[in-house]
Amino acid sequence: MNLQARKLELVQLILNTDRPSLLEKVSQILKQENKTDWWDELPISVQQAIEVGNKEADRGETTPHEEVKKEVRLRYGI
């Protein structure tokens, strides 16, 4: 069965039901499926940069926050 035929079959099943609880469940499923994950909205280059950063952090290749703040103050005179 192709996708279009499957959709029509589901529409017919929905039209033939008189059960509000079933319609609510179908509605919830469809609404949940339509929600997109913010991660998927990010450009691939940003996703890759975050993944690189996570791997660096896992390896302990990080700079403490206080050190970063100190460097920023020295560099920008703030």
C-alpha positions as CSV (number, residue, x, y, z in Angstrom):
1,M,0.0,0.0,0.0
2,N,1.4,3.4,-1.0
3,L,1.5,6.4,1.3
4,Q,-1.5,8.2,-0.3
5,A,-3.7,5.1,0.0
6,R,-2.6,4.7,3.7
7,K,-3.6,8.3,4.4
8,L,-7.0,7.9,2.8
9,E,-7.5,4.7,4.8
10,L,-6.7,6.6,8.1
11,V,-8.9,9.5,7.1
12,Q,-11.8,7.1,6.5
13,L,-11.2,5.4,9.9
14,I,-11.3,8.8,11.6
15,L,-14.4,9.9,9.8
16,N,-16.2,6.6,10.9
17,T,-15.4,6.9,14.6
18,D,-17.7,8.4,17.2
19,R,-15.3,8.0,20.0
20,P,-14.1,11.4,21.3
21,S,-11.3,9.7,23.3
22,L,-9.9,8.1,20.2
23,L,-10.0,11.3,18.3
24,E,-8.2,13.1,21.1
25,K,-5.5,10.4,21.1
26,V,-5.0,10.7,17.4
27,S,-4.9,14.5,17.7
28,Q,-2.2,14.3,20.4
29,I,-0.1,11.9,18.4
30,L,-0.2,14.1,15.3
31,K,0.6,17.3,17.3
32,Q,3.5,15.6,19.0
33,E,4.9,14.4,15.6
34,N,4.7,18.0,14.3
35,K,6.8,19.4,17.0
36,T,10.4,19.8,15.8
37,D,13.4,19.5,17.9
38,W,15.4,22.7,18.2
39,W,18.5,20.7,17.4
40,D,17.2,19.8,13.9
41,E,16.6,23.5,13.2
42,L,20.3,24.3,13.7
43,P,22.5,24.5,10.6
44,I,24.7,21.4,10.1
45,S,27.8,23.6,10.7
46,V,26.5,24.6,14.1
47,Q,25.6,21.1,15.0
48,Q,29.1,19.9,14.1
49,A,30.8,22.7,16.1
50,I,28.7,21.8,19.2
51,E,29.6,18.1,18.8
52,V,33.3,19.0,18.5
53,G,33.0,21.1,21.7
54,N,31.3,18.3,23.5
55,K,34.1,15.9,22.5
56,E,36.7,18.4,23.7
57,A,34.9,18.8,27.0
58,D,34.7,15.0,27.4
59,R,38.5,14.9,27.0
60,G,38.9,17.6,29.6
61,E,40.1,20.1,27.0
62,T,38.3,23.1,28.7
63,T,39.2,26.4,30.1
64,P,37.7,27.4,33.6
65,H,35.2,30.2,33.5
66,E,37.2,32.4,35.9
67,E,40.2,32.1,33.5
68,V,38.1,33.1,30.5
69,K,36.7,36.1,32.4
70,K,40.2,37.2,33.4
71,E,41.4,37.0,29.7
72,V,38.4,39.0,28.5
73,R,39.0,41.7,31.1
74,L,42.7,41.9,30.1
75,R,42.0,41.9,26.4
76,Y,39.2,44.4,26.4
77,G,40.1,46.5,29.5
78,I,36.8,45.8,31.3
